[in-house]
Amino acid sequence: MTHLPDGSASAPSASTVSSASGAPDDDPIRLLAVREDPLSLDEVYATVGDDAAGGIALFVGTVRDHDGGRPVTSLHYSAHPGAGAELRRVAEKVAADFPVRALAAVHRTGRLAVGEVAVVAAVSCPHRAEAFAACERLVEDLKHEVPVWKHQFFADGDEEWVGAC
């Protein structure tokens, strides 16, 4: 059960897309997920491999040990039940705006310790500059538009919700 910032609760949200699961073979969106399981860089990297791509940009977001000069001990990510659909919308926009050969994005939910992987995103494109730009847009839009909330826990016992969209 996931607890939302307003005090309500929801079941974990997950959405996985791949050509094996019914997506069209020419769909560049290969993997999208919001899940509690630990994330795999290898899984995401392998998913965006494409012989026509000259560049793959991979972003890995981790839990850092501080925020605003205060020591952080852990985070808890919660996702709205519609987070998977919103992640799909964001991915479709990136794929439409850039010459994307393949795209993947996975965000973790649940309790994460300092150093754990919270998000992995990757994009392959014909050229490196396009891959970098598309991956940056994917990560920024995911952060600002997908309803995933971060609950930070500090070393002094204080806690706060951050970045609820």
C-alpha positions in Angstrom: 0.0 0.0 0.0 1.3 3.4 -0.9 0.5 6.5 1.2 -0.1 9.7 -0.7 0.7 13.3 0.5 -2.9 14.0 1.3 -3.0 11.0 3.7 -5.0 8.7 1.4 -3.6 5.4 0.2 -3.4 3.6 -3.1 -2.1 0.4 -4.5 1.3 0.5 -6.3 1.1 1.6 -9.9 3.0 -0.1 -12.7 3.0 0.1 -16.4 5.3 -1.9 -18.6 5.3 -1.6 -22.4 7.3 -3.6 -24.9 6.7 -4.9 -28.4 6.4 -8.4 -26.8 3.4 -7.1 -24.7 1.4 -5.9 -27.7 2.9 -2.5 -28.6 3.5 -2.1 -32.3 6.9 -3.2 -33.5 7.7 0.3 -34.7 6.8 1.9 -31.3 10.0 3.5 -29.9 8.6 3.3 -26.4 10.1 0.0 -25.2 9.8 0.1 -21.4 7.8 2.3 -19.0 7.3 1.4 -15.4 6.6 2.7 -11.9 7.4 -0.1 -9.5 8.6 -1.1 -6.0 11.3 -3.5 -7.2 14.9 -2.4 -7.4 15.8 -0.9 -10.8 18.3 -2.4 -13.3 20.5 -0.2 -15.4 21.3 -3.2 -17.6 17.5 -3.8 -18.2 17.0 -0.2 -19.3 20.1 0.0 -21.4 19.4 -3.3 -23.2 15.9 -2.2 -23.9 16.9 0.9 -25.9 19.6 -0.8 -28.0 19.0 -0.2 -31.7 21.2 -0.8 -34.7 20.2 2.5 -36.3 21.1 4.5 -33.2 24.5 6.3 -33.1 24.0 7.4 -29.5 22.3 6.2 -26.3 21.9 8.6 -23.4 21.3 7.0 -20.0 20.3 8.9 -16.9 20.4 7.3 -13.4 18.9 9.2 -10.5 20.0 8.2 -7.0 19.1 9.1 -3.5 21.6 11.6 -2.2 22.7 12.1 1.4 21.6 15.7 1.8 19.1 18.3 0.7 19.2 22.0 1.4 22.3 21.5 3.6 20.5 18.9 5.8 21.5 15.3 6.1 19.0 12.9 4.5 18.7 9.3 5.8 16.2 7.9 3.3 13.3 8.7 1.0 9.9 7.1 0.4 8.4 7.5 -3.1 4.7 7.2 -3.6 2.9 7.2 -7.0 -0.7 8.1 -8.0 -2.5 5.1 -9.6 -2.5 7.1 -12.9 1.3 7.6 -12.9 1.9 4.9 -15.5 -0.5 6.6 -17.9 1.1 10.0 -17.3 4.5 8.5 -17.9 3.3 7.1 -21.2 2.0 10.6 -22.2 5.4 12.2 -21.4 7.3 9.4 -23.3 5.0 9.8 -26.3 5.7 13.6 -26.4 9.5 13.0 -26.3 9.2 10.4 -29.0 7.2 12.8 -31.2 9.6 15.7 -30.7 12.9 13.9 -31.3 14.1 11.2 -33.7 13.9 8.6 -31.0 14.8 5.0 -32.0 14.0 3.6 -28.6 13.0 5.0 -25.2 12.7 3.6 -21.7 12.0 5.1 -18.2 11.5 3.3 -14.9 10.8 5.0 -11.5 11.0 3.3 -8.2 8.4 3.6 -5.4 8.7 2.6 -1.7 11.5 3.2 0.8 14.9 3.9 -0.6 18.2 4.3 1.3 21.0 6.8 0.4 22.7 5.6 -2.8 19.9 3.5 -4.1 18.6 4.1 -7.7 15.3 6.0 -7.9 14.9 6.5 -11.6 16.5 5.2 -14.8 15.8 6.7 -18.2 17.4 6.1 -21.6 16.9 7.2 -25.1 18.6 6.1 -28.3 18.7 8.3 -31.4 20.6 8.5 -34.7 23.1 11.0 -33.2 24.4 11.7 -29.7 23.2 15.3 -29.4 19.7 14.2 -30.1 20.0 11.4 -27.6 21.2 13.8 -24.9 18.5 16.3 -25.6 15.7 13.7 -25.7 16.9 12.0 -22.5 17.1 15.4 -20.7 13.6 16.3 -21.8 12.3 12.8 -20.7 13.8 13.2 -17.2 12.7 16.8 -16.7 9.1 16.1 -17.9 8.9 12.9 -15.8 10.0 14.9 -12.7 7.6 17.7 -13.3 4.5 16.0 -14.8 4.3 12.4 -13.6 2.5 12.2 -10.2 5.3 10.6 -8.1 5.9 12.2 -4.6 9.0 12.2 -2.5 8.9 12.0 1.3 12.3 12.8 2.7 13.5 11.7 6.1 16.3 13.7 7.8 19.0 12.7 10.3 17.5 15.0 13.0 14.2 13.1 12.8 12.4 15.7 10.8 10.6 14.8 7.5 9.0 16.6 4.6 7.2 16.0 1.3 9.0 17.4 -1.7 8.1 18.1 -5.4 4.5 16.9 -5.4 3.2 17.8 -8.8 
